[in-house]
Amino acid sequence: MKIRNLLATVLLSAPLMAAMAQDDNICIPNSSVAREAVKAGNFKDAYEPWKIVIENCPTLRYYTFTDGFAILKNFLETNTDRNSADYQKYFNELMDLHDKRIHYIPEFISKNVKVPLTVDGALGSKALDYIQYSPSPDVNQAYAWFKQSVDADKSDATANVLHFFLDMSARRMKADAANKEQFINDYLTATQYADAALATETKASAKKAMETVRSNMDAQFINSGAATCESLEEIYAPKVENSKTDLAALKDIIKIMAMMGCRENDSYLQASLYAYQIEPSVDAAQGCAAMAFKKGDIDGSVKFFDEAFDQETDNVKKAEIAFKAANVLASAKRLGAARNYANKAIQANPNYGAPYMLIASLYAGNYKWTDEMALNKCTFFLAIDKLQRAKAVDSSVTEEANKLINSYSAYTPEAKDLFMLGYKAGDRVNIGGWIGESTTIR
């Protein structure tokens, strides 16, 4: 009985085995012919044998798919008439080939074939070819494919997929302003994944490509028209209150508005306060400092800047924070305190010219310290000293410093007036009052 069952199984399997053998007889030689033709760049002769393989045994070799992409793209690139029947035929075959590869990728992976893409990564590749070769690409369709691919692959998405994902999002926004918020969210998503990829990428060429795309993302966002303070305020004002316990959402709002220079907008200030209440941070503390300053609370503003300064570990950034506090104090005419914070900035970053410029302006704007006008005017020598120092340590301020030097030089005292007081060029003079520094008479 067992033998009879075995014979029956063999007999039933015989047609299937014969078909498989027939496929091998058809596919293997045609696969070899197509492969060699593709290697030689002879895409025309590769096409027919390749078609036999892809239609009868698509999983014979993974390179059947990569060869097919090379063949079909060559046909499309050498056909200048995108409206021709041949162009549409090969474009449809290209899209079908992408769909077939997406379908069979799990099977290749199960056989331990080293497939260079995930299913969703393959969808991203299809989207790239779609926007490049379609006679009339549908932006919404391309965006949907890119979004699905990026949402799945995240930081594993290729630089090109991330770039065109954001590009399609920008085009959707341009066609319909209702997509503005989605574009901003897509920018946050794409840059987050690009930054994560850059943090782990070790291959130099891939890292360079991602760095280029990452830079282009910022430029695209800035130039998109979605990034004005007014439009961001309109989008985020109602969201801040709804997100006041959602730290991630608050950080996104703070990041975007800070990048666009919207630190004085209510949404930025309020988001910073809520974020600070959840998790004190440098950015949130600076936002709170700006909010306090806007309300006229100078002490509160400086307090938050102090907290930001203490939390920051980068000396260049620490210097910038101290300089902001110095400007807040200067606006309130708290001259000595403003100078102290400017010097604090210089201590953190000795190559920072702006604090020297601020001190010079404080001295020039408050130069009187004695009843002798000629001595008062010596304060301008000291202001010029600070400007000269600013230029020496920071070439970026040279132009502005030179303008101020020319301006302040007009207010320095006449030699004859100083002579009457017993001073001449080269003498040191102590500037009194709140300033308390010495300078050399020119």
Number of C-alpha atoms within 10 A of each C-alpha: 5 7 8 9 10 11 11 12 11 12 11 11 11 12 11 11 12 11 11 13 12 11 16 17 11 16 23 16 13 19 25 15 17 28 21 15 20 21 11 10 14 15 23 14 15 24 19 13 20 26 18 17 24 19 10 13 18 20 17 16 15 16 14 20 18 13 21 24 18 14 24 22 18 16 18 20 12 9 13 10 13 16 11 11 10 14 22 17 12 18 22 15 15 24 19 13 20 21 15 14 23 19 13 15 20 15 13 17 14 10 9 9 13 10 13 9 17 18 19 20 23 19 23 30 19 24 26 18 18 23 18 11 20 17 15 11 13 12 17 13 14 21 23 16 20 29 26 16 27 25 15 15 18 20 22 18 24 22 23 14 22 29 23 21 27 26 20 22 26 26 16 19 20 16 11 10 12 11 17 22 16 15 25 24 14 20 23 19 18 27 20 15 22 26 15 14 21 18 11 10 15 10 8 9 10 15 18 14 14 22 17 13 22 22 12 13 22 14 11 17 20 14 11 17 13 21 21 16 20 11 14 22 19 12 17 21 18 11 16 22 15 12 17 18 14 14 18 11 17 27 18 16 26 25 14 20 23 17 13 15 13 20 20 16 19 16 26 31 26 21 28 32 23 23 27 20 15 14 12 16 17 24 20 27 27 28 29 28 30 28 24 20 19 15 11 13 15 19 15 17 25 25 18 22 28 21 17 25 23 12 15 17 11 11 16 16 17 25 27 21 25 27 26 23 32 28 19 25 23 21 12 11 13 15 19 16 15 26 24 17 26 29 20 21 30 23 15 18 18 17 19 24 25 22 30 26 24 22 25 28 20 20 22 21 12 16 23 21 17 13 8 12 14 21 23 18 23 26 32 27 26 26 27 26 16 23 28 19 16 25 22 13 15 15 13 13 17 17 10 12 24 15 11 18 19 11 13 19 14 9 15 20 20 12 14 12 15 19 12 10 11 9 16 17 11 10 11 13 18 15 22 16 11 13 19 9 12 15 19 15 19 14
